[in-house]
Amino acid sequence: MRLRSFLLSSEGWPYLLVPCIPLAVALDLAHAGSVLVFFVSAAGVIPTAALMGRATEELATRSGPGIGGLLNVTFGNAPEIIIALFALGAGLHEVVKASLVGSILGNILLVLGASMVVGGLRRDRQYFDRTAASSQSLMLLLAVAAMTMPAIFELVEGKGLPTPGAERVDYGPTVEHLSLAVAIVLMISYGLGLLFSLKTHRALFNPVREDDPDEHHEQPWSVRKAVIALAIAGVAVGVMSEILVGSISEAAHTIGLSEFFVGVIVVAIVGNAAEHWVAVLVASKNKMDLAVNIAIGSSAQIALFAVPFLVIASFFIGPGPLALVFNGFELGALIIAVLVATHVTNEGESTWFEGVQLLAVYAVLALAFFFA
């Protein structure tokens, strides 16, 4: 009875998709249709991401804020990173860049917008710490500024930008080394950001929380249980990612969608599905500080940690280094999304209509990606 109640709860629903994991493996071994394999394996990523998130949260609680922050950096966006690593190995550089851009856009516009709508429906306004949110938005703005420079370099050199869905790995050593240098700067910036949020200004990002009498407190996991769960989730998400990446090209062609659209919308949403739901859930409980932190903070983590990590990894994985040369749609979407996020977080308050506007921007960008 307790298991049934948990599975039907707001936190337990991702585990209803656990049967998709063995089903995806069976379909892949049976060489079933690529479209079916793609959607089943995509659904299988969701419970593995949820389990990884829960295990990381339990370890972070027991380890303290310092190690907890490191664990969140390492595992918070692990599903997207693992999917991207398999895509790097397959030489799908544009899919990797599209999924990274999609994760940033999804968090800023889709997740934050949905959180504001759901949380604001029954309230006149919701409030969050403007200083903490603005600090993360500034980190994201600086990261996007750095990420656009290799593309500007290519334009100045007269080589042009890649077209959506076109795979290019022959940018040349100069822009590849520039991308590596940018990645190192972003890594250093993120490390200093952790020092700022977890050490020197810890109180700003970790305010004293009053216990909610209506909140259900479960028995905490032991360290052994959390580590085992994390290991199982890591293996499962690795298997699902390999199957998912292997079916992307053929499935996209069969459905009539570009690999670019699949990467920037579908893969990005799947990799963050569990985290997205948590943000909307806490916003509905009027914990807008946490919702904004999840949305903006996760985007900053993608831009400052996942992107440089994958650039560095590409020098050892796949056919060639990953150059941070985004296409015009990706560059425009990133700039628009970050400007919107900066404006919204500067207010320190939100309404449901602001959420609708964020969702509208995301819908417009998705339509542009669809027709690209």
N, C-alpha and C positions, 0 to 999 in steps of 0.2 A: 504493500500500500504506500509506504514511504517512497519507494522507487518510482512508482507511478506518479505520485504528486510532484517529485523532483523533475521527472521528464516533461511534465506538462507545465512546469513553472517557467518563468521568464529566463532563468539561468540554465535550465536543463534541456530546452528544446533542441539545441544543436546535436545532442547525443542521440536523438531520434534518427539521425542520418548515419549512424555507425554502420548499419548493414550495407551502406553504399561502398564501404571500403573493400570487403571481400568480393562484392559484386563487380566492382570496377576491375579488380585483379582478374576475376574469372572472365569477364568480357574481353579484357585485353589479351589474355592467353588464348581465348577462342577466336581472336581476330574479328570481333564483332564490328559493326559499323562505327566509323570514327565519331559521328555526331553523338551516338549513344554513349560511347566510351568517354567522350569529352564531358558531357553533362553529368554522368554518374561519378566520374573521378573528381569533377569540380565540387559536387555535393559531398564527396568523401573528404575533401580538404577541410570543410567547415567543422566537423566534430574534432578533428585532430588539432585544429587551431584553438578551439575552445578548451580542450584538455591541456594544451601547452600553456595557454594563458592562465588557467586556474593553477597549474603546478607552479608556474613562475610567481604568481601572486602569493602562494603559500610560502615559497622559499624566501621571497622578498620580505614578508612579514616576520619571519623567524631570523633573518640575517641582518636586519637593520637597514637604514636608509642608504648607506654607502654601497654595500654589496647588492642590496635590492635594486638600486639604480643601475648597477652594472648588469644584473640579471635581466632587467627590463630592456636595456639596450641590446643585449645579446639575443633574447628570445621574444621580445615584444612584437617584432616584425619578422620573426623567423619563417613563417610560411611563405611570405613574398620573396624573401631572400633565397630560400631553398628552391622555389619555383624558378627564380631568375638564374640560379646557378646551373640548373639543368638546361635552361634555355641558352645560357652561355656556351655550355658544352655542345649544344646542337648548332651553334653558330647563329642563333636567332637574336642578333644584337638589337634590331629595331623593336622586336617584341619585348625584350628586356627593358629598353628605354620607355616604351609605351606603358608597360605595367607599372614602372616607377612613377611616371607622370600621373597615371591613373590613380595610384594610391594617394598621391598628394592631393589631387583634385577631389577624390572621393571623400577624404577626411575633411578638407576645408569646406566644401560646398554641400555634398550629400549628407554626410554625418552631422556636421554642425547645423545645417539647415533643418534636417529631420528632428534633431534634438530641440531646436528652438520652437518648431511647430508643436511637437508633442508636449514639451514642457510648458509652453505658453498658452495652450488652449484653455486651461482652467485658471490662468493667472494673468493679471494685467501686465506685469513685467517680471523678468527674472534677472537677478544680479550675479555678477562674478567679479573676481579681483582683476581690475583693469591693468595693474602694474605687471602682474605675473603673465597675463595673457598677451600683453603688448610686448613683453620681453621675448616670449616664444615667437610671436609674429615677426619681430625684428630679426631673430635668428633665421627664420624661414626666408625673409626678404633678402638677407645677405647671401644665403645659400643659393637662391634662385639667380641672383645677380652673378654669382660665380659660375653657376651652371650654364649661363647664356654666353659666356666669353668664348669658349671653343667654337660655338656656332658663328659668332661675330667674326672670329678669326678666319673661318672658312669663307665667309662672305667677302671680307676684305681681300682675301687671296684670290677671289673670283671663282671659287670652286663650287659655290652654291650649297644649298641644304638638301638633305635626303627627302625624297617624296614619301608620303605615308605608305607603309607596307613594303617598301623597297629595301632589301637587305644590302648594306654596304659595309665592308670591313677594310677597305683600302683607302683610308683617309690620309695615310702617310705618317711617318714617324714624328713629325713636328707636332701635329695636333694630338697625336696619341700621348706624347710626352707632356704636352700642355694639360691634357685631361688628367694625367697622373699627378702632376703638380697641383692642380685644382683639388683633386681628391685628397691629397695630403693636407692642404690648407683646411678643407672642410672637416676632416677628421680631427685636426687640432682644435678647430673652433668648437666642435661638438664636445670634445673632452673638457674644454674650459667651460662650456655650458653646463656640463654635469657638475663641475666644481662649484659653479655659481649657484645652481639650484639645490645641490645636495650638501654643500658645506658652508660657503660664505653667506648665502641668503636662504638657508634652509627653511626658516620660519615663513618666508614669503610663499614658498611652493608647498610646504607641508604644514598648513595651519592646524591648530588644535581642533580636533573633531569631537563634537558632542555626540554621545550615543543616542541613536534613534530608537525609542522604545518600541516602535512598530517594526523595526528591522529584525529579521530572523538571524540569529547567530548560530552557525553550525560548528561542530567540533573541528578544530584545526587539524590539518594533516601533519603527520610526522615528516621529518626530513627525508627519511627513507622512502616513504610513500610518494612524496613529491618528486624525488629524483627518479624513481621507477616510472612514474606517470610521464615525466618529462622525456625519459628515454624512449618509452613506447610511442609517445606522440611524435618524437623526432623521426623515428623509423617509419611510422605510418605516413607522416606528411611527406617524407622523402619518396616513398613508393607512389603515393598519389600524385606528387609533383612530376615524377618521371613519366607516368602514364598520361597525365594531363598535357604536358609539353609535347609528348610524342603524337598526340592526336590533334594538336592545334591547327597545323597547316591544312590537313585534309578536311577536318571538320569545318573550318572557316570557308574553304572552297565549296564544300557541299551545301552549307547553309546559304552561301551567297554573301558572306561578310568578309571584310578584309582582316588579315592577321593584326593589323594596326588597331581596328575597332575592338577585336576580341581581347587584345592585350591591354588596351587603355581603359576599357569598361568592364568586361566580364572577368578576366583574370584578377584585375585590381580589386573588384568587389568581393570575389570569392576568398581571396587571401586574407581579407580583413573583416569577413562577415561577422564573426563572433565579437570582435572588438567594436564594430559598428553598433551592434545590438546593445552592448553594455552602455555605450555613450547615450543612446536614446533612452534606455531604461533609467539611468541615474538622472537624466534631465526631467523625466516624468515625476521623479521624487523631489524635484526642486533642488537638486545638487548640481547647479549649472557650472560651478567652479570645476568640478570633476569632469563634466561633459566637455567643456571647452578645453581642458587640459588634455583629454584623450584625443580630441579632434585636431587641435593645432599642434599639440606636442607630438602626436604620431606622425604628422606631416613633416615636422622639423626633424624627427628621427630618421625618416626615409631620406630626406634631402641631405642631411649632415652625416648620417652613418651608413645607411644601406647603399646609397649611390656611390660614395667613395670606396666602400668595401668591395662592391662589385667591379668597379673600375680596376682596383688593385688585383682582385682575383682573376680578372680577364687576361692578365699577363701570364697566368699559369694554366688557365682553362680555356678550351675552345680554339678556334682557328686563328684568332688574333685579338689584340687589345680592344677594349670597349672605348670608343671615342665619345665624349660627351657632346656630340653634335646632334641636337634635336631638330626635328622638322618644324616648319612654320606653325602648324596647328598646335604642336606641343609647346613651343615657345610662347605663342599668344595666350594659350590657356593658362600656363603657369603664371605669367605676368598678371593676367586678369584676376585669377583666383587669389594670388597673394595680396594684391591691392585691395580686393574685397575683404579678405581676412583682416588686414591691417585696419581698415575702416571700422569693421564691426567690433573688433576687440578694443578699439580706442574708446568706445562708449562705456564699457563696463556694465551694460545692461542689454537685454534683448526682449523682443516680442515675437509672437507667432508669425506676424506678417514679414518680419525680417527673415525668418526661416523660409517662408514661401519664396521670397526673392532669391535666396541662396539656391534653393532647389530649382528655380526657374533658370538661373545662370547655368547650373549643371546640366539641365535638360537641353539648353541651347548648344552647349559645348558637345554633348553627346550626339545631337543631331548633326552637327558639323563633322564630327568624327565618322558618323555613319555614312555621310555622303562623300567623305574624302576619298 
